[in-house]
């Protein structure tokens, strides 16, 4: 299949899934939906990498689905907004949580799949 088709189709699926998680979790004082999608996406990307997935799978799931499902930009902006609003503890928890837990999700995927 054409790489652009794989990435685009995966991206559409990931974007709709990202939207659905945001709708299901809702908005709150702490950006839990963003944390959840980043953890799930990190786990899935770690799993397909550890499984030795082929190029088409990596393009479709890794670049497409996970690329549009996860969100580093929202995480960054939400962290800064929490800090600017004086919610420094939540900002620090959000930053540490996204970075360490996402890395942990990748590690867990490698342990389970690799």
Secondary structure, 3 states (H helix, E strand, C coil): CCHHHHHHHHHHHHHHHHHHHHHHHCCCCCCHHHHHHHHHHHHHHHHHHHCCCCHHHHHHHHHHHHHHHCCHHHHHHHHHHHHHCCCHHHHHHHHHHHHHHHHHHHHHHHHHHC
